[in-house]
Amino acid sequence: MDPIILFFLLGLAAGLLKSELRLPSAVYELVSILLLLSIGLKGGMELQRQPFLELAPDILVTIAIGLVLPLVAFPLLRHVGRFARPDAASIAAHYGSVSVGTYAVAIAWLTTRNIPYEPHMPLLLVVLEIPAILVGIVLARGFTRDTRWGKVAHEVFLGKGIVLLIGGLLIGWLSDPEGLVSIEPLFVDLFKGILAIFLLEMGLIAAARAGSLRRYGLFLVGFGLIMPLFGALVGALAGQLMGFTAGGTMVMAVMIASASYIAVPAAMRISVPEANPTLSLTASLGITFPFNVIVGIPLYWRLSNYIHQIL
């Protein structure tokens, strides 16, 4: 098994067994910053090699998926799961957005196996963060005078995660290639080590959320497993439609199958404060994230290859 996954399982086991293992919050903060900057930088470095306008169709398809996916999840949560409207809208927004951690694991998985993928995937990762947040707010509120759109826009576009991803992307894109060589030991060579520590903390957090499953029942478990499978199918078909390689198609499937636990919770806290964050984080971080990391990524690779063979 990939050692990165074993780090996640170590954190999960330590949390479930009530170990004293804890990462200092400052360490987790630093690791998160390095991870986001590394992803952005590597995407920007690759973007230097291709015209931006050629990427417009891929960006539009990604935005469309980010808008539609919450609209699929919302009625299921509202009418089948019987969640309150704010909770259903918040959870739907989480599943329309993307998990940077899951994306990073997928990239490491492909890199270890020398499988190529499209270099502009970090750009699509950033694009996919935003549309679902706006749809989630509209589903919860509608267009009313009470919606604080200014604060919502600030949280969405200037949140820490977005700033680091876009900032890294721009730095990698605009920098001289010779100048980037000096920072590669930290942001490129140590990427997997940084990711391993990040996943250790994610395992601890997922274990802490596991207790909520007893309270909120089997529906959330089923939703947290079925929704990523549906998303992976949509992402794989979209990747095939956009002419991606099997590796790029797999990354697209992983992104659509994942659920946000960084940008969307922050935005929902501002815009839909009555929504219960425990529900959305339990589903996205306690169920979908472990499923995608342990089972989903190899499964989505097979799905991508199958779709490439039949279409």
C-alpha positions in Angstrom: 0.0 0.0 0.0 1.1 3.6 -0.7 2.9 5.0 2.4 0.9 8.2 2.1 -2.3 6.2 2.6 -0.7 4.5 5.6 -0.1 7.9 7.2 -3.8 8.6 6.9 -4.7 5.2 8.4 -2.2 5.8 11.3 -4.0 9.0 12.1 -7.4 7.4 11.8 -6.4 4.5 14.0 -4.8 6.7 16.6 -7.9 8.9 16.7 -10.3 5.9 17.0 -8.2 4.4 19.8 -8.1 7.7 21.7 -4.3 8.0 21.4 -2.7 11.2 22.8 -1.2 11.8 19.3 -1.9 15.4 18.2 -0.3 17.7 15.7 0.3 21.3 17.0 -2.1 23.6 15.2 0.9 25.7 13.9 2.3 22.6 12.3 -1.0 21.8 10.6 -1.3 25.4 9.5 2.2 25.4 7.9 1.7 22.0 6.2 -1.6 23.2 4.7 0.0 26.4 3.4 2.9 24.5 1.8 0.6 21.9 0.3 -1.6 24.6 -1.3 1.4 26.6 -2.6 3.0 23.5 -4.0 -0.1 22.5 -6.0 -0.5 26.0 -7.3 3.2 26.4 -8.2 3.4 23.1 -10.0 0.3 24.0 -12.0 1.7 27.4 -12.9 5.0 26.0 -13.9 3.2 23.7 -16.4 0.9 26.5 -17.6 4.0 28.3 -19.0 4.0 25.7 -21.7 0.6 26.3 -23.2 -1.7 29.2 -24.3 -4.3 30.1 -21.8 -7.2 30.6 -24.3 -6.9 26.9 -25.3 -8.0 26.1 -21.8 -11.3 28.1 -22.0 -13.5 25.1 -23.0 -12.2 23.0 -20.1 -12.8 25.8 -17.7 -16.4 26.3 -18.9 -17.2 22.6 -18.6 -15.8 22.6 -15.0 -17.9 25.6 -14.0 -21.0 23.9 -15.4 -20.3 20.8 -13.4 -19.8 22.9 -10.3 -23.1 24.6 -10.8 -25.2 21.4 -11.6 -23.8 19.0 -9.0 -25.3 20.8 -5.9 -28.7 20.8 -7.7 -28.5 17.0 -8.0 -27.5 16.6 -4.3 -30.0 19.1 -2.8 -33.3 17.3 -3.5 -31.9 14.0 -2.3 -30.8 15.6 1.0 -34.0 17.6 1.4 -36.7 15.1 0.4 -35.1 11.7 1.0 -32.8 12.5 3.8 -35.3 15.0 5.3 -32.7 17.5 6.2 -33.6 21.1 7.0 -33.3 23.4 4.0 -30.1 25.2 5.3 -28.4 21.9 6.1 -29.4 20.3 2.7 -28.1 23.4 0.9 -24.8 23.4 2.9 -24.1 19.7 2.3 -25.0 20.0 -1.4 -22.5 22.9 -1.7 -19.7 20.8 -0.1 -20.3 18.0 -2.7 -20.4 20.4 -5.6 -16.9 21.8 -4.7 -13.6 20.0 -4.4 -11.2 18.6 -1.8 -7.6 19.8 -2.3 -6.3 17.0 -0.1 -8.0 14.3 -2.2 -6.6 15.9 -5.3 -3.1 15.9 -3.9 -3.3 12.2 -3.0 -4.5 11.5 -6.6 -1.6 13.4 -8.1 0.9 11.6 -5.8 -0.7 8.3 -6.8 -0.3 9.0 -10.5 3.3 10.4 -10.0 4.4 7.3 -8.2 3.2 5.2 -11.1 4.6 7.5 -13.8 1.2 8.1 -15.3 0.9 11.4 -17.2 -2.0 13.8 -16.8 -2.9 17.3 -18.2 -0.8 20.0 -16.6 -3.6 22.5 -16.2 -5.5 20.4 -13.6 -4.6 22.8 -10.8 -6.3 25.6 -12.7 -9.5 23.5 -12.9 -9.2 22.7 -9.2 -9.3 26.4 -8.4 -12.2 26.9 -10.8 -14.2 24.1 -9.2 -14.0 25.6 -5.7 -16.3 28.5 -6.4 -19.6 27.8 -8.3 -21.0 25.3 -5.8 -20.7 27.9 -3.0 -22.8 30.4 -4.8 -25.4 27.7 -5.7 -25.5 26.5 -2.1 -26.2 30.0 -0.8 -29.0 30.5 -3.3 -30.5 27.1 -2.4 -30.5 28.1 1.3 -31.6 31.7 0.9 -32.9 32.5 -2.5 -32.1 36.0 -3.8 -33.1 38.1 -0.8 -32.0 41.4 0.6 -30.6 39.7 3.7 -27.8 37.9 1.8 -24.5 39.5 2.6 -23.1 39.1 -0.9 -20.1 41.4 -0.2 -18.9 39.2 2.7 -19.7 36.1 0.7 -17.6 37.3 -2.2 -14.8 38.2 0.2 -14.9 34.8 1.8 -15.1 32.9 -1.6 -12.4 34.8 -3.5 -10.1 36.0 -0.8 -10.3 33.0 1.5 -6.9 31.5 2.5 -7.2 28.4 0.3 -8.1 30.3 -2.8 -5.4 33.0 -2.3 -2.7 30.4 -1.8 -3.8 28.3 -4.8 -4.2 31.2 -7.2 -1.1 32.9 -5.8 1.0 29.8 -6.3 -0.4 29.3 -9.8 0.5 32.9 -10.8 4.0 32.7 -9.2 4.7 29.5 -11.1 3.2 30.9 -14.3 5.0 34.3 -14.3 8.4 33.3 -12.8 11.5 32.6 -14.8 12.1 28.9 -15.0 15.7 29.3 -13.8 14.5 31.2 -10.8 12.0 28.5 -9.8 14.8 25.9 -9.6 16.0 27.4 -6.3 12.7 26.8 -4.5 11.9 23.3 -6.0 13.6 21.4 -3.1 10.9 22.7 -0.7 7.8 22.9 -2.9 8.4 20.0 -5.3 10.9 17.5 -3.8 9.3 17.5 -0.4 5.7 17.4 -1.7 5.0 13.8 -0.7 6.4 14.3 2.8 4.3 17.3 3.3 1.3 15.4 2.0 2.0 12.5 4.4 1.9 14.8 7.4 -1.3 16.5 6.1 -3.0 13.1 5.8 -1.9 12.1 9.3 -3.8 15.1 10.6 -6.8 14.3 8.3 -6.9 10.8 9.8 -7.1 12.3 13.3 -9.9 14.7 12.3 -11.8 12.0 10.4 -11.7 9.8 13.6 -13.0 12.7 15.6 -16.0 13.1 13.3 -16.8 9.4 13.2 -18.8 9.7 16.4 -21.4 11.9 14.7 -22.4 9.0 12.4 -24.2 7.3 15.4 -26.3 10.4 15.8 -27.2 11.2 12.2 -27.8 7.7 10.9 -27.3 5.6 7.9 -28.6 8.1 5.3 -25.5 10.3 5.7 -23.2 7.3 5.3 -25.1 6.1 2.2 -25.0 9.7 0.7 -21.3 10.1 1.5 -20.5 6.9 -0.4 -23.0 7.1 -3.3 -22.5 10.8 -4.2 -18.7 10.4 -4.9 -19.4 7.4 -7.1 -21.9 9.4 -9.1 -19.5 12.4 -9.2 -16.7 10.1 -10.4 -18.8 8.9 -13.3 -19.7 12.5 -14.2 -16.0 13.6 -13.9 -14.7 10.6 -16.0 -17.3 11.3 -18.8 -16.4 15.0 -18.7 -12.6 14.1 -18.9 -13.3 11.9 -21.9 -15.4 14.7 -23.5 -12.6 17.2 -23.0 -10.1 14.8 -24.7 -8.0 14.2 -21.6 -5.5 11.3 -21.2 -6.5 8.5 -18.9 -4.5 10.1 -16.1 -6.3 13.5 -16.6 -9.6 11.8 -16.8 -8.9 10.1 -13.5 -7.9 13.4 -11.9 -11.2 14.9 -13.2 -13.1 12.0 -11.7 -11.4 12.4 -8.4 -12.1 16.2 -8.3 -15.8 15.8 -9.0 -16.1 12.8 -6.6 -14.5 14.7 -3.7 -16.2 17.1 -1.3 -14.8 20.3 0.1 -13.8 20.7 3.8 -11.8 23.9 3.6 -13.3 26.6 1.4 -17.0 25.7 1.6 -17.3 25.4 5.4 -15.7 28.9 5.7 -18.1 30.4 3.2 -21.2 28.6 4.7 -20.3 29.8 8.1 -20.6 33.4 6.9 -23.5 33.0 4.5 -25.7 30.3 6.1 -24.8 30.4 9.8 -27.9 28.3 10.8 -26.6 25.3 8.9 -25.1 22.6 11.1 -21.4 22.3 10.1 -21.1 18.9 11.9 -23.4 17.3 9.3 -21.5 18.6 6.3 -18.0 17.9 7.7 -19.0 14.5 9.0 -20.1 13.6 5.5 -17.3 15.2 3.6 -14.4 14.5 5.9 -15.6 11.6 8.0 -17.1 9.5 5.1 -16.2 10.7 1.6 -12.6 11.6 2.2 -11.5 8.3 3.7 -13.5 6.4 1.0 -11.9 8.3 -1.8 -8.4 8.0 -0.4 -8.5 4.3 0.4 -10.9 2.9 -2.2 -12.0 5.6 -4.6 -8.7 6.6 -6.3 -7.8 3.1 -7.6 -11.4 2.6 -8.5 -11.6 5.8 -10.5 -8.4 4.9 -12.3 -10.1 1.7 -13.5 -13.2 3.6 -14.4 -11.2 6.1 -16.5 -9.5 3.4 -18.4 -12.8 1.6 -19.0 -14.4 4.8 -20.4 -11.4 5.4 -22.6 -11.7 1.9 -24.0 -15.5 2.0 -24.8 -15.9 5.6 -25.9 
